[in-house]
Structure formats: C-alpha cells, structure tokens
Amino acid sequence: MANGPALSTARSGEMLDVLNANQFEGEFIDPEVVKQAEENFYRGGPPKWLNFYISEQAESDGTGTPFIKRDGYNKLVDQIQQQRKFPGISAVKLFHQPGCGGTTLAMKVLWDLRKTFRCAVLTGSTSDITNVAKEVVHLFTAGSQRQQKTVLLLMNDEQILENLQDNIMVKIAEQQIVTRMPVVIFLNCVRKDALLQNSDHVVLQQKLSDTEKQKFDEKNKELCRKYNEQCNQFHGFNIMQTNFSQAYVKKVCKVFSTVRSANKPKKTQLAAFISLLNAYVPGSYLLESQCLDFIKHDYIHGDFSLEDRMEPFSHLIITFQEASGKKVCMAHPMIAQCCTELMVEAGVARSNTARNLLTTLCRDEVPAFLVGFVKDMLTKRRPKPKETKEEENQINSTEMEEEQERFSRLILDIQRTEDYVQSASVLEMASNKFDQNPFFPQALARFYYTKLKDYNLAEMWAKTAKERDPQNSFIADTLGQVHKNHLKNIEHSANPREILQLAAKAIKAFKDEEQLAENERGLDMKGDGESKVSHVFNTRGMFGYLQVCNLVYDRLVSQSETWRGVLTKKVSLQSVLGSLGDNKLFRFNDLIKSLRDDVQRKCAFFDKYLTYSKPDMKKDDPSYISRDTSDCYRKYVGDYPPKHFKDKGADLIQKLKQNLVDTSAGVLSCLDRECTESDLKEITTWWEEIFSQRDSVSALANYILAHIMLRNRGAMFPSDCNDLTVFKQKMPLIPKDAPELQMLTLLLCWPSDSEEKCVLDLNELIGLMRRSYEDAYKIHFRSRYLPPLFFIGKGQDLTRIVHRKVLKKMFLEQNEETIQDWSNNWSNENIFRELKIQEHLLKVEGVVRNYKVYATIGGTAIEIDANLRNSLWRPRQVFFYIGFTIRGPVAFAIQTKPGEKEMASSEPKERKPQRSPWMDKNGRHFVDLHQTDLINRVTDTEGILLKLKDRGLISNENYEAVRALKSTQDQMSGILQSLTSTMGKDALCDILRRMKSIRPLINELEGSD
C-alpha cells in the first residue's frame, strides 16, 4: 500500500504509462483478480490503477467506504487546477517520506483527474530526455492540432524538470504547434528522508492527523468485516492505521529475533537480503524467479510456492506482478528496517548480510537492476543535514560537492555500529565482484583516505576506479583527492622534499582530471562521437590544484620565508638552494616554476566562472570556492611581482592583481566583492593609465567598465569617461573579440527608448556576442544559469547602465529580505514588482511569437533571450526590462502590454492568479481572519507605514493620521481600516512576510488556518 516500485508499471518499450479516461469501463474483471489486487495493496503492494477502480465501484454501489485520501489531497488538486489557468508548462511538487503513501496519493490524484487531463506516469529511462519530450508532446496533441488536451505527468525525478521543459518547448516549436492550453503539468513525487518545514508544497510524513486517523479507523472496520483474520497480515495498511507505530512493527517482525548467525537456512538469508535492500534502497526488489532459484535446495521434493517456502517470514513479504515479471519486496520500509535491526541484535551484522548478498545472490551474471540496487545501497550518498553543511566543513573540504554525506547510509551505519574495517571489507568485496564498475573502488578509495588514513591503499583503489572508466573526469578526481588529503594530513615535521613529492603527485592527478574535463562534451555540443558526455563541466580538477597550491605555500613558507620568494618567482630556486640546505630540491624546479602561472590561469577561470554563472537560478556556489581561490591568487600572484617583470605598465598591472581586478571579470565583480569607492577610483585610474601606455582595446574596455562600476557605486568621478568616443569608433568589433567587449559594445549603443534607432545593426551585434560566448565559455558554463550583469536603466550614456548589485541593494532595503531570500529573485522575478526598481529601469516594448521574444527597437524586431521561457507560450504584444548576461541581452519580467486583446475564453490567461493567494477556499482574506492577532502582536508599525506609503497604498493624510496614534495597537488598527481593497490587503501581507521580525508570526498564523 505504501511501497515504492509504483512508478515502474509501464508496458514494455514505452516511456509513459498512460491512464485512459475510461480505464476499465465496460470491462469484465474476474472477481478473483479483484480480490487479489485488493489484498496485495493492503498488504503493502504498490498501488495499481485497478485498486482505484475497485474502490470507486465499491463506493458507488454502497459496499465500501471511500478510498482514503491523505490530507494533502485537496491542496494537491487545487494546485494542479490553479496551473490550468497558466499557459505552457508548470510543476506541482509532492514531498513524502518512504512508506507514508506518497505514490498512492499521487496516483489517486491522477485517477480522479483522468477525465480532465491526459494522465500518465513517466516510467522509462530519464536519460533520454528528447524521447520523453517527444512522447509528452504526442500525448498532448493525440496526433492532431485539434485534439489538444493538457497532460498531467507523474514523475519522481526532480533533477530533469528544467531540461525536460526546454525539450518539450523545442518539440512544440519544431512541429509548429499553436498551443491553446497548458501543455503539461508535472506532478513531481519526491522521496525525502528529512522533509521540508513551512513548505508551499504538499508534504507527507509518517504521522497521521486526527481526520486521517478517523478515516483509517473506518476503513479498518470495513476490512475486518470483509477479510476477518486475514486483516492481521495487511501490514501496509495496518502500519499506517496505527499511525506508523514502532510497537506494531516490532510485534509483526519478532520472528526475526530468533535468527542465529550460524547455519542460517536459505529462506532466512533471502529474507535478510530483501530487508537490507528495502531498508537502504526505497523501491528495490528481487524477481520471484531469483528468489525461487536461491532457495530451491531447501526443498528437494514438491512444487511449493514462494509464499510456502518463505514461512515463517512470508507474511512480511509481498509479491506483485509487473511487466518485467513478478517482483518481491518487504511489505513496508519500516518492516525492512526493523528486520535488519533485529538481525543485528541476533548477531547477524549488516556487513555480514551485505557480504553474503554479494557472494551468494550476485553469482554469475547479475541482472542490471540488481547491480543498480547494490550500487545505490553501497555508494549513493544522501544530502548532509543542514547544520553540518556550511563553513565548518568547507575549511577541511576534500571535494567540491560538500552537500552530500561522504558515504551511503549503509556504509555509515556499518561504520557507526561495527567498525571501519567492516565498511571497507564490504566495499572491497563489491569492487572485486563488479570488476568493471568504477564506483565501488572510488567509494573504497574515499573510505581509505578519509577514515582509515591508509593513503597507499587509497591510491591503489583510486587508480583501479580510473582504469575502469579512464575518460570520466569525476572518477579521476578521486586520485587527486587521495594525494591532496595525504599532503594536508602529513606531519608538520615533514621536510620540503616530502611535501613537494606529494604535491607533485596531486598536481599531476588534478591536471589529468582537468584535461579529461576539457575533453568531455555537453549533451547539446558537437564532438567527435567518442568524447565522454557530461551534463556539467567538472571544475574539481582546477579547484583541487589550487587547494594543493595553498597547502604547499602554507607548509613551505611556515618552514622558511625564503620559499615565499621562490613560489612567487621573485627569486629562482637555484639561487637559494644553499640556504634551503637540500640540493636535491632542484628536481622540483620545473614544477615550482609552473605554479605561479598556472595559479594565475586557474584563478582567472574561476573569476569568470563565479561572476558570469551560477549552478542554477535558485542556488549560488559555495562561498569557500571564491575564498580559497582568492587566497591562492594573493599568495602566488597578487602580493609579489615575478622576477624580470618589466613590461610597459607592469607596476600598474601588479596593483590590479593585488586587488583581483586585472581581468574584465575582476572589474565586473567589484561591487559583488564590496569594493570601496576609493578602491574603485584607484582601479579606474590605473586602467586609464594602462590604456594610455598600451593602446589596447581590452585595457580601454576595462577602463570604461571600471568607470561604470564606479558610477554604480554612487561615486562622482572628477572627470567623465574621456575615452568613450575612442571605443565607440572601434565598434562594431570583430568576432574573435571577447564576450566582455561585445557586451560593452551592446550596452553603449543600445537605444534610450524603443523609438530611437541604433546606428549599428543590433541583431548583428547580438549574433557576434553569442558566437563569442560559444567560443569562450559555453563548454565551461553549460547547464549553469547565466545571471544578469547589467540592466538598461533610464538616462543617457553610462548613467543608464545599472549593475545587478544596485538592484539587489534597493530590493533588500525595501523588503528586509535576507541574502538567501534574494538568491531566488531571478527565478521568481519578484524584484521587478518593486515600484522603486520599475522607476529605475527602462521599459522596453516587444512581441512574443513562435515561442521567442523580440524587442521592438526603431521599428525593427530584435530577437533576445527570455529569463523565464514559460513567458513565451502566448503570442502577444509585451513589455519587459533588458538585462545583459555574458551571452547577450535577456528579457526580464515579460508582461502583456496594456490594452492587448484578451485571449479566447478557451485559452489560458496571463500568469496572474484570479484569486488572492491570501484568501482561503471560502474567500476569506488572511487579514480579516487574523485581524485581532495582527493588531495585538505586530509592533513595527512605523516600518509598515513607510512601506505602504512608498508603494502608494496609503495617502499622506492617512499616513500622518495613523502615525499620530499613541499605541502600536491603535496604529495597526488604523492601518487595517485604511486598507479596504484586496490589493491593499495582499500588499500588507507581502510586507509582513518580508519583515524578519514579523515573519514567525505570519508563519504561525498560516499554520493555524
């Protein structure tokens, strides 16, 4: 009833399991089939469409109570119905703990909405996104433009949502389909061990509400009347009916407490295997044929069923039929966990069960699905708890992916309850058993270098992993991490030769990894047909290199200040060998000579990588990457010029390096790094002087960009940007010029309003910038979000170029939001709702057609990118704000132009909720429901009044009148009396939620509704 394999029910060869609107209607269904389906479901089997049909029929003819809907049902349906009002593609998320009925709830929603939507479950491999998109579009159109109907697609992989959405839009555009309704609504069913708190999404956990308890009690009475004693074995249902009672689970699993460690029968071993798999890999199973084959020697005579052969464990195990065969699993994840624990108490350790599974169940050729389950059980790492993620761990980070635990749950449990040796033993056995798989030796190497500190064995297994997948840069990373950790943990008494020997090994490994990463191609990139495909560009090799350089610098300089000059190339190694006292150090001369230049190159990469891109719209890179990179740059490059550094302007270049602004990316990140006004004035002057000495286009561009940054800092420079005309005379640039120069060209020649014509061809300039980006950055920034660097504001020349930091500051001042709140603003575009920001930016007119957006400049349509592609589903006249990423201009906050003719009633409306989000289902507003609490408990009325006044929601007269009232209660009452419209009340709620001091109260009141 609450088990996990439910999303694997497709017919063979299909990506989607489609639920027909008239499923089972008019069919004769054998009563025995009905009985079997119902029994299996309540015992703990995964839900089938037939279960919902059976329940529906029983309810309609009065022989049964309604199918139980957990409390999230109505909210889930409401959210889905709300999405029908919006064009394009949207997603509704359901988070649930394993075994609490999440999949059942999601499938029940699909069943009930099967006549409203074309419902389907994504069951095929999500690696072929293009094919999935093709099937979704085909289901949407049913093969004809006139047969469109919105698809409701149930899926359990939230990682592919954005990529799948893009592919669906591409297919729609390719087929020239004019959509008259939403194409697809994703119902994303996501298992989470630790659930979100105060989430806007539906969240199911292993705890019933009073209403749910009542429903389960009523259903229990019905099942007892119908099935009598057989109900005692309906463990899937009973665990939920008893509110996930541990006492119930222990009672039904007590048969496992009699197990002994020695001479275990095959059926006991098999039950232990299934329990271990289900406890650590939700949704795992074995085939019935595998099980029968494993225990056949226990029964020499007779044709016994698996159920008979598995006594006394058979009531804890369920068998269910799917397209790929009969599958076997434990009745509930809690039962699997309890059985595993009881076996440990009986002397059968987890490591023993795992090793036994590998030696006896994984003999000969192992089915691919079982290899996958074993791999997940032994190597899949969970996210770390929030309190252990951040800075304290980043200081000692060994890999860039610090949001995950080091090892799988099973390995961590073995480590916790047994010892490190047993954990290593299990991983070693898996590594030897699956001798082509690189992930087991990779995990084993990680275990040796982090836990056992055996760097020789760690190196051996890391090399083994690399040999098994020699083109995979992420596998290659482990060898570098082994050597880096060895260097980090080497005794402080280690001499320079020992330090450099380890550093040389680590640097070689990381450079090899970097080269492999450069050779890997993205899914949408042209290659030679043999290149490894990777969705993301692996930067761990470059970052690992910089971490090693930090360690080398700190270790060597702490022993002798002489090393500072050697590592920064201020003095040569040969000239100081005598004072260092070890002539054999000269063998590392080539390595040492290469460090400064390599550090400079890799830091320049990260400067661009972190300034121009981020992991996705909602997430920033961990702060330790920027911190460690900057530290390394200052040690090797910024503080000391190299020997013979005598180029023209060399002293100025060194000053720029000291301030991390010797590149365009460095200049463009000045405000993000909180450079002071005096710093920016110096930087601007230095770049101006360098240009006067070198006559370089890049130097000129950096001078102009520094001037722009200074203006955005709010400073008044003594003179205007004198050489602006010189740069304009060089426009348009040539294709080989850097994207930063192409962006500056576009910024300078972009018209001040939509009527003004541009002297240059904007379409051509945008094309130049995009090609420049493709050549310079696409391979490295693939899959990452490109945030805006600048926006076009009101005004003339440089004063209208607005840096993103200016908008961020304005927004945070208006809303008292935290930095974490800010990071979502490019995904929800809330920032552009602020009146102060709207007044600051230039509004550009344009048009949406053929799923693209165009800015209308001087009567010419200029194609640009859209920040939110979901804004492109409906052809219409629009306006928006123009931002510039390192790839080119982007439309933000696309809105329908006032006066634009509304669409036909059969089509979705503009993405604007018809009803206030602060109203309950009965139409009562949050402000009206909680008026007393708001009057008595809100104290910062002064701040609220100011924000209402800034938004034009309260007149000056009312502002002064309310402010004159003596108590905060009277002032709050006066505020509420002034806001009579729904819009005003909505605005008040938004203001209250954004005020940190009041946010807990709002969350509390929302939770009481």
N, C-alpha and C positions, 0 to 999 in steps of 0.2 A: 504493500500500500504506500510505503514511503521510501521505496528503494530507488536507486538511481539509473538503471540502464534504459530508462523510458525513452530517451532521445535516440535510441538506436533501433527504431522499428520500421525503417523504410524497406520497401521491396527492393530486391537485389538490383543494382545498377542505377538506382535513382539517387539524386541529391536531395530531393524533397519527398517527405511522406505527406501527401495531400489528403486532407479531410474533406470529403464531399458534403455538400449542403444537405443531401438526402441520404446520408450514410445509414445503411441497414434498413431503410424504409421499404416496406413491401417484401422483405426477405423472410424466409422461414429459417429460424435458428434453432437447432437441436437443443431441447431443454437440458441435456447433459452438458452441452458446451456452455450454456448459460451458467449452470451450477458450478462447473469447473472454473470458469472465468471469475465468478464472484468469490469463490473460496480462495483462489490463488491471490486475488487482490487483497482480501482482508488478512490473509496470512503474511503478506508483506511483498507480494509480487508487484512489478511495475504496472502502472495503470495502462489499460488498453482502451481504445475508443469504445469497444463493446461494453466496458464497465459503465460508462456514462449512459449508453443507450439502455442497458438493463435497468439502471436506477430510474431513468426518466420514464420508462414504461411502467415500472412498479408504482411510482408516484402517481401517474395518470390514472391507473386502474384501482388505486386505493389500497394496494397490498404492501406498500413500503413507504418509509419516511424519505424526505428529500436527500439527495446526495449532500454530504457535509461540505460546506464551503468555509474555509478558514477566514478570519476577519479581514484579511487583505483583499478578498474577492471584489467587494464593491468598489474599493478605491482603484483597483487594477482596471476594472471595466470602465470606470469613469475616466481614468487617464487615457485609456485607449479611445474611448468615444470623443474625448476632447481633441485628440490628434486628428480625427477625421475632418476637423474644421480647417486644418492647415495643409497646404499643398506639399507635394514631394515625398520626403522620407523622414520618419521620426522614430524614436525608440522609447519604449517603456521598460523599466527595469524592475525585476523581482529578485531580491537577495534572500537566500534561505540557508539555514544550517542543514547539513546532511540528515536525512531521516525525519524531517518535520513536515513533509507533504508539499514541498515547493513545486516539484514537477507535476504532481497531481493537480494542484491549484491552477498552474499554467495551462495544463491540458483541459481542465474543466472550463476555463475561460474561452479557449478556442472552440470547444464543443458548443457552448452556449451562443457563441457569435458566428457559428459556421454559416448561417444564412445571411448575415450582414457582410461578412468578408469572405475572401477566398483564403481559407486557413491551411497552413502547412507547418510541418516540423522539419528543420534543417538536420538531416541525418548523414549526409555524405561527408567526405573529407573537406575540411575548410581550407586545405592548401590550394585548391583550385577555385579561387575566388571568381575568376572570369566565368567559369561554367555555372557556378551558383547564381551569379547575377543574370546570366542568360536564362536559366530556368525560372527565376523570380519574375523577370520581365514577361516571359511566355505565359506564366500563370496569371499575371496582371491583365494581359490582353486577351487571353484564351485564343490566341492566334488571329485576332481581328481588332482593328481600331475601335469598332463599335461595341466590343464586348468587355470593355474595361471594368474592372472591379478591384478595389483595394485589397492587397494581400496582407494578411496578419501572419507573420512568420515567427514561430517559436524557435529560439536558438540558445545554446548555452556557452558560446564563446564570445565574450565581450571585446576581445582583442581585435577582432576583424571588422567591427562595426563600421568604422570610418572608411576602410578600404573597400568594403562591400558596397557602401553607399556610393562611393565615387564610381565603382564599376557599373552599378545599376544606371547611374546617370549617363555614363558613356554609352551603354547599350540603348537607352531610350533615345539619345541624340542620334546615334548611328542609324536606328530604324525610323528616325523622323516621326516619332510618336508624339502627338499632341495630347498631353495628359489633361483629363477633365476632372480629376480627383486625386487624392493621395495615392502614390504608387504602392508603398509598402509601409507598414508599421511593424517594427521589430519588437517582439516580446522577449526580452533578454533575461533568461532564467539562470542566475549565477549562484553557485555554491560558495558560501563563505563560512569559515570556522568561527571567525570573530566578526560579528555583524555591526553595521553602521548604527550610530546613535543619532537621533534627531534628523533622520534622512527624509528627503522628499519622496523617496522611492518606497515601494512596498517591501517590508522586511518581515520575514517569517522566522521565528525561533522556536526552540524546544520548550515552549511554555504556552499553555492554553489560557485564554481569557475565560471569564465566568460564562459568557454566552457560548463559547466553543465547548466548554465542559458540558453544558446542558445539552447541546446538540449531540455530542458523543455519547452521553448517557442514554438519550432517547434511541439512538441507533443501536446501542449495546443491547437494550431490551428487545428491539426488533430481531437482532441477530440471534439472541439467546432463544427466542421463541421459534425461530426458523431452523437453527442448527443445533440446539441443545448443547451437549457436552463438547461437540466439535469446536465450539467457540473458544474453548480454552487454548486452542492452537492457532487462533487468529492473532499472532503476536504483533504483526504490523499495526493492526487496529488497536489491540489492547495496550500497547506501549503508549500510543497517543491518547487513548481513552483514560489511562491512569496518569495523564499529564507527565509523560516521559519518566515514569517512576523507576529509579535505580533499584528499588527493592523488588519490583516486579521482574526486572531484567535478571537480577541475581537469582531469583527464585527459579525462573524457567531455564537458566543456564547452569544450575547446580550440578548437572550430570558431568560437567567438565571438571569439577573439583575432585572427581575420583580418578582422573587420568594420572598415570605414572610415567616417569621419564624414560624408563627402560621397557623394551619389548612392547611397544605400542602397536596395536592392530592397525592394519591399513586404513580402516574406516576412521579411526581416531586421528591418524596422521592427516587424512584428507580433510576432516572437519577442521583441524588446526590450520591447514593451508588456506582453506576458504575464509576462515575467520581472520587470519593475518592479512590476506589480500583485501578483504572488505573493510577491515579496520583502518587501513592506511591508504587505500585507493578507492574512493567512492565510485560506485558504478562498475566495479570489477566483477568478474565472473569466471567460471570454468564451464566448458562444454560437458554435457551429460556423458557423451561418449568418452571423454578423457577420464571422467570420474569412474565410470564402469571399468574401463581398461585398467585403471590404477588398482582397484580393489578386487579384481576378478580372482586373484589367487586365494582370497579369503573364503571363496565359495566354489568348491570343486564341482559340486552337483547342483542342479536346479537352475531354472531361469528366473532369478529373483530380480525385482525392480530395484532401482537405486534407493528408493524410499525404504524398502525392506532391508537392504544391505546396510543402510546407514543407521539403523537402530543402535543405540537409544538417542542418536543425535538428529534423527530425521525430522522431528517436529520443528527444529530450529533452522532447517534448510528448505529452500523453495526451489522448484524447477519451473521454468516458464519457456514457452515456445516463441522463437523469433525467426526471422527469415534465414539467418545463418545457422540455425539449429537450436536444439534445446539447451538452455543455459541454467547454471546452478549458482546460487549465492545464499548468504545468510539472510534470515528474514528481516533483519533491521541492522543498521550500522551500530546501534548501541549493543545489540546482541553480539556482533562480531568483536567489538571492543571488550565486552565483558568476558567472552570466552577466551580471548587472548590473555587477559589479566588472570583469569582463573588457572589457566595452564601454567603461567609463570609462578603462581602461588603453589602449584602442584609440583614445581621443579622443572618444568619444560620452558626454558628461557626463550625469548623472542629470537635470539641469534640461532639457537638450535633449530627452531621451526623454520627459520629462513634458510639455513644451510641445508636442511632436509628437503625443503621445497626445491632448492636448486639442484640437488643431486638425484632426487627420485622423480619429481614431476617434470623436470626440464631435461629429460633424457632425449637422446637422438635429436630429431628435428623439432624445434619448439615453434608452435603456431605464433604468427606475428602479433596477434592480440595479446597473448600471454607475455611475450617479450616486452610489449609496451607496458603491461601492468607491473611487471617486475622492475622495469626501468623507472617507472613512476614511484614505486614503493621504495627503491633504494637511492634514487638520485633527485627526485623532484623536491624542490625547496619551497617552503612557504614564506610569505612576507613576514618580516620581523614585527613584533609588537611595536606600536608607535613609540613607546618610551625608550626603546633601545636603538632606534634608527639613527638619531641625529648625531650631533657633533662629537660626543664622547667616543663613538665608534669610528667616526671618519678619521680621527687622528691616527688610528692604527689600521686603517683600511688596507686590505690586500688586493681588492678588486673594486672596480668602479660600481658594480651592481651591489650596493650595500643595503638595499632594501629587502634582501632575502636572507633567510637563515643560511648558515653555512652548509647544512646537510638536510636530508629528508627527515620527516618525522620519525620514521622507524629507526634510522641510524642515530638520531638524537636520543630516542627512548632507550636503545641498547646502551648507548654511551652513559645515560643517566642511571639506569638500573643495573647494568653489568659493569663493563669497563671498556676502555679504549681499544684494547686488543681484540675483543669480540666484534666490535664495529668494523675494524679493519679486516678481520677474518671474513666477514660476510661479503664485504666489497671485493676482497681479493678472489673469493670463490666465484662471484658473479663475473669478475673481469676475466677469469680463466675460462668460465663456462661459455660466455658470449664473446668469443675471441676476435670478433670483427667489430664489436661495438666500442666506440671511444669514450662513452660517457661513464662507464663503470670505473675504468682506470683513471679517468680525470677526477672523479669524486674521491677515489682512493688516494691519489697524489695529494689532493687538497687535505685529506684527513691526516696524512703523514706529516705535511709541513705545518699544519695549524695545531694539531693536537698532540702528536707523538714526537714532533720536532726531529724526526728522522729524515734529514734532507737528502741522503743518498737514495733511500727507497722512494722518497717523493719524486726525485729526479727520474728514477728508473720508470715509475708508473706514468709520469707526465710524458716521457718520451714514447712510451708504449701507446698512450692515447693519441699522440701526434702521428705516430706511424700508421694508426688505423684510419685516420682521416687527415692526410697530410695537407690538404688545401683549405682546411677550416681554421680561420684565424682565431675564433673563440676557443677552440681546443688548444691551439698553440699557446694561448695566453697563460695556461697553467704552468708551463715550464718556466716562463719568466717570473711568475709569482713565487715559484719554489725558490729560485735564486735570490729574488728580492727579499723574501722573508728570512732566508738564511743570512743575508747581509744585515738586515735590520736587527736580528737577534744574536749576531756574533758578539763575542765578549769584547768589552771595551779595551782590553789589553791587546787586541789583535793589531798586528803591525800593518803598515801601509801596503805591503805586498799582498798580504792575505785579503785585505779589503778590496784591492784592485783586481785580484784574481776572481773573487766572487762577482764584483761589479761587471767585469768583462763578460762573464757567462750570462748574467742577467741582461746586459745590454744587447748581446748577440741575439738572445731569445726574443727580446722585445722588438728588435729591428726586423727579425724574420717575421714576426707576427704582423708588424706594420706593413711589410711588403705583401703578405698574404691578403691583408685587408684591402690594400690598394687594388689587388687583382680581382677581388670579389665584385660582382655587379649587382645592381638593384633589379627588381622584378621587371621594371619598365625600361631597362637600359640595354643597349646593344652590346653584345660581347662576341667572343669567338666560338660560342657554342659549347665550350669546355670549361669556361670560368665558373667558379662557385657562385651561387646566387645567395645573396643575403639581403633581407629586408632593410637592415640598418647598417650603417658604416661603423666598423669596430674601431674605436679610438683608444682601446685599452693598451695597445702596444706603445703608442706615443706617450700616454699618460704614465704607464709603468716606467718608461725610460726616464721621464722627468722625476719620478719618485726616487729612482735609483740614484740619479744625479744629486738630488737633495741629500740622500743618505751619505753618498761619497763625500760631498762637500763638508757636511757636518762632522763626519768621523775624522777626516784628514785634517781639517782646519783646527779641530779641537786638540790635535796632537802637535801641530806646528803651524804658526801663522804663515810660514813660507808657502804652504800649499795654496793659500788664497791667491797669491800671485800666479802660481803655476796653472791653476784651474781656470783663471780668467784670462790666461795668455798674456799677462803683464810681463812675466819672465818665462823663459824656456825651462823645461825640466832639466835639460842637460847642464844648464848653468848653475843649478842648485843641488845637484846630486851629492856633492861633497857634504853640504850642510845637512842634507837629509840622511846621510850615513848608509845608503844602500844603493850601490851602482846597478844592481840587478833591476831596479825600478825602471830603468830606461827601456826595458822591453814593453812597457805600457805607454811609451811616448806617443805612438800613433793614436791610441785610444784617447789619451788626455788632450792631445791637440784637437781632436774632433769634437770634444764635449761642448765647448762654448758655442761653436757654430750650429751644432745640432740642437742645443737647447734653444738658441735664438729662433731657429726654424720651427721647432715644435711649439714654442710659446706663441709665435706669430699665428700658427694654425689655430690654437685654442682661443686666441684673442678673437679671431674671426668666427670660430665655431660657436662661442658663447655669446658674442654680440649680435650675430646675424640669425641665430636659430635657437630653438629650444625643443625638448623632447616631444611636446605636443602643446595644444592650445592652453591646457589647464595646468601644466606642470613645468617647473623650472629645473634646471640642472642642479645637482647638489652643490652647495657653496664650497665644499672642500676642493673641488676641481679648480675653480678660479683661484682659491687661496694657495694651493700647492704650486700651481703654475706660476703665479706671480712671485712667490718666494724663490722659486728656482731661477726665474728670469733675473731677479735682482742680484742673486748671489753670483751668477756667472756672467751676466751681460750688463745690467744697469749700473752697478756701482763702480766698475773698473773698465776703462777703455783698454783694448788689447795693445800689445806692443806694436810699434810702427803704424799707429793709427793716425795717419797724416793727410787723409783726403781733404778736399776743399769742404769746409763746413763741418769737419769731424767733431770739433768741440761742441757744436750745437746739436749734432746727431746724438752725441753721448748724453747731453742734457735731456733730450727727448726720450732716450732709452731709460734713463733714471726715473722718468715719470710715466713710463709704459705707453708713450704716445708717439713712437717712431713709425707707426703704420696708420693707414686710414681707419682701420678697425679700432686702434687705440684711441684715436681722436674721437671717433663716433661713440665710444663708451665712456667718455669723460664724465658726463652727467650721471650715468649709471654708477660710476665709481665715486661719486660725490666730490669731484674736483672743486676746489675753491675758486672764487672769482680771480684772485691774484694768480693762482696756478694757470688758469685759462688765459689770462692776459700774457703771461710769460710764454706759454705754448704757442699762442697766436703770433707773437713777436718772433719767436725762434723760427717758425715755419716761414714767415715772411722773409727773414734774413736768408734762410737756406735757398728759397726761390730766387732771391736777388743774386746769389752766388752761383747757382747751378742752372737756372732757366729750365727747370724740369716741370712737365705737366703735372706729375704726381705731387711734387712739392707745392705747386700752385694750388692744386685741388685741396691738399691738406691744410694749407693756409686759409682758404675760403671756408672749409668745413670747420676749422677751429674758430673762425670768426662767427660762424653760425651758432656754434655751441656756446660761445661767449654771450651772444645776444640772447640765447635761450636761458642762460644763467641769470639774465636780468641786468647785465652789466652794460654800461655805456663806454665804448672804447673811444680813445681820443680821436681816432680818425675812422672814416668809412673804409670798407674793404677796397683798397686802392686798385688792386689788380683784377677786379671783377671783369672789367672790359677785356682784358688780355685773354682771360679764359673763354669768354663768350666768342671772341674772334676765332678760337680754335674749334668751336662747335660747328657741325657735328663731329664727333670723334670717330675713330676707326674701330672696327670690330674687335681688334686684339686688345684695346684698352680695357682696364679693369672695370668690374661692375660698379665700384665706388665712383669712378669718374663718369661712367654712363649715368648713374643716378643723379650726380650733381648737375649734369647737363639737363636732364629732365626737370629737376627742381627749379633750375634757373629760368628755363624757357616755358614752364607751364603757365598758361594764361591766368590772369587775376579773376576772370569771370568767364562764364560759359559763352558769352557773346564775342569775346576777344579772340582773334585768330592768332595762331602761332606762326612765326616766320619760318620755322622748321617743321618738317613732317613728323608729327608726334607718333604716328603708327610706326614709322621707320625707326625713330629713336627707341621706342619700346622694344621693337624687334632686336635692335642692336644690344640693348641691355639684357634681354633674355638669353641671347646667344652667348654673350659674355659670361652670364651666370652659369649656363650649361657647361661652358669650358672650364670655368674656375672652381665652381662649388658644388655642382649637382651631385657628383659621386660621393661627396662628403656629407652633404646636408639631406640626402634622400631620406624620406619618411619623417623628417623633422618639420616642425612648424616654423615658418619664417615670420617673426613678429615685425610690425612696422617700426621703422627707424624715425621717420618724419611724417608730418601731415601738412597739407596745404592749408594755411590759415588766411585770414583776411589781411589786407595790406599790400605793400609793394616790395619788390626785390627780396632782400634777405630777411626782412622783418616778418614775412608771411610764412617762413619755413619753421614749423613748430616741431620740436623734438618730443618724442613719446614721454620723456621724463616730466616735461611741463604739464602734460595732460594728467599724468599719474599723480603729480603733486596736487593739482587742482581738485581731482576727484577725491583723493584721500582727505583733503581739507574739508570738502563738502559733506563727506559721508562717514567720517571717523572709522573707515574700514581698515582692516589690518593688511599687511603685505600679502598674507595668504588669500584674503578675500580678493585682492587686486589681481592675482595671477589668473583668475577666471574671466577677466573682463574682455579679452579678445574672443573668448568663446561665446559669451552671452551678450557682448556689446552694450552692457548697461551704462558704460561710461558716456556713451553718446546721447543718453537720455537727459543728462545734466544740462540745464539751461545755460550755465556759465561756459561749458565746453562748446555747446552749439553756437554760442555767440562768438567764440574764439576761432572757429573753423569755417572754411569756405564750403558752402553747399553747392554741389555740382549736379547739374541735370543730366539725365541719360535715359537709356532704354534697355529693357531686358527682352531678348528674343533668342529663340533657338538655344535656350539654356546657357546663354552668355550675357554679359553685361557690357554696355558701351557708354562711355562718357561722350556727351554731345558738346564739342568744342568748336565754336565758329561755324556751326552748321555741318561739321564733319563728325562721324561716329568713330570713336577711338576705343578699340577693344582693350579691356583691362581685366584683371583677375577679380574674383569676389572673395572676401574673407569668409563668408558663410555661403557655401554653394547651395544650401537649401533655400536661399532667397531667389533662385533663378528659375523656379518651376513655372511661374506665370508670366506670360508676355505682357508688358505694360510700360508706361512712362514712369520714370522713377527719379529720385534724387538721392544723393549719398555724399559721404566725405571721402577724400582721396588720401590714402596713406601710401608710403613708399617702403617696400621691403628691399632686400638686396637683389631680388629678382625683377622688381619693377613696381608700377602703380597698382594699388588694390582698392576696391570699393568697400567701404565700411558702412554699416547701418543703412542698408538699402531699404528705402521706403517708397511706397506708391505716391506719385505726385498728386497733390490736392486737386480735386476736380476730375481725376481719372475715372472713367466709367466703370462701374462695378461689374464684376463677372456675373454670368447667369447663375441663378439660384442653385443649379445642379452642381456648380463647381465650388471648390474650396475657397474660402475667403482669405484675405490677407492674414498673416500670422499675428492676429491680435485677439486675445481672449474676449469672448462675447459677455462673459460674466466676470465680475471682480474675483480675483484669486483669494480675496479675504472674506468671501461670503461662504457660508455653509450651504449644504444641499437644500435647506429650506429658505434660502435667500436672505438670511440674517447676517449683517456685517459684523466682523470681529470687533470693531469699535463699539457698536451698540451692545453686543453680548457682554463685553468686559468693561463697560463704562465705569463701574464702581471701582474696580481694581486699578484702572488707569488713573482715575482721579486721586485715589488714596496712596498709590505706590510709585507713581512717576514723579521724580523730584527735579530733574534737569529741564524745567520748563523754559528757562532762558534760551538754552540751545535749540529747543524745538521751535520756539517763536522765530528765532533768527532764520532757521532753515525754511520755515513756512513763508516768511517774508521774502527770502531770496528767490523762492520758486513762484512768487506772485500769488500765493494761495490765501494770503491774509492781507487785508488793506493796512495802510499805515495807521489809520484811525483805530482799527481794531487791535493792531499790534500794541499801540501805546496804551489803549484802554485795558487790555489784558495784563500788560506788563505792570500797570499801576496797582493791580490787585495785590494784597498783602501776602497771602499764603500760597504755597505751591498747589494746594488742592483747589483753591479758587481760580488760580491761573489755568490749571489743567481743565477745569470745568468750563472756563471761558473759551479755551482753545476748541474743545469739543462742540460748544454751541456755535462757534464761528464756521465750523466745517460741516455743512449740511449735505453736500453732494458726495456721491460715491467716489468720484475722482479725488476729492479733498481727503476723504477718509482713507483711501488707498495710499495717498501720498504720506499721510501721517503714519500709517503702519510701516511703510518703507523706511521712513526716517527713524522710527523707534527701533526697528530691527537692526539698522546700521549703527546705532549708538551702542558702543560696547557696554556701557553701564546699565543699559535697559534691556539688552538682548536676552539675558537669562529670564527676565520676567516674561517677555514675549514668548519664548520657547515653552515656559511653564504654562502659560495661558493657552497656547496652541495645543499642548498635550492634554489639557483638561477638556477640550471640545469633544 
